[in-house]
Structure formats: C-alpha cells, structure tokens
Amino acid sequence: MGGRIRFIVSGSAPLSKEIADFFETALDCNFYERYGSAESTTVICMTKPKDRQRGHVGGVIPCAELKLVDIPEMNF
C-alpha cells in the first residue's frame, strides 16, 4: 500500500477488538470506527483519535444531531 496510509476507517457496526487491533497493527496506522447511513448522507458517530477502547462506533460528531426513539412493536 505504499507506506503512506495515515489512518483506516471502518464504516459499519463495531468490529471485534481482535480485528480492529489487527488492522491497526498490520497497517501501522490509526484505526477509526464510525457509523452512518444513506439517510444521513454521511457519518453520524465516530471514534476519537486517542480512543483505544474497542467495541463501539464513538460518539455523535459535533456537526450532527441524533434522535433516539422507542419502537415498541420491534422491541427497541
């Protein structure tokens, strides 16, 4: 990959700690996890650069608003 990778981003649900650590170590770069959807056009949540905890997609980015609602019929 040319040795010029500065960071890599996963755009899905949180990856397992082992997979995220593997990519960060093997590619020798920062690894970020994020969540977004077509309805939001881009990123809603993203891990912070110094966040070493795995298993989440980070907090809501500063320029976004997130609304959570209950969906009783789906048990959410």
HELIX and SHEET records of a PDB file:
HELIX    1   1 LYS A   17  LEU A   27  1                                  11    
HELIX    2   2 ALA A   38  SER A   40  5                                   3    
HELIX    3   3 PRO A   72  MET A   74  5                                   3    
SHEET    1   A 4 PHE A   7  GLY A  11  0                                        
SHEET    2   A 4 ASN A  30  GLY A  36  1                                        
SHEET    3   A 4 VAL A  43  MET A  46 -1                                        
SHEET    4   A 4 GLY A  59  VAL A  60 -1                                        
END                                                                             
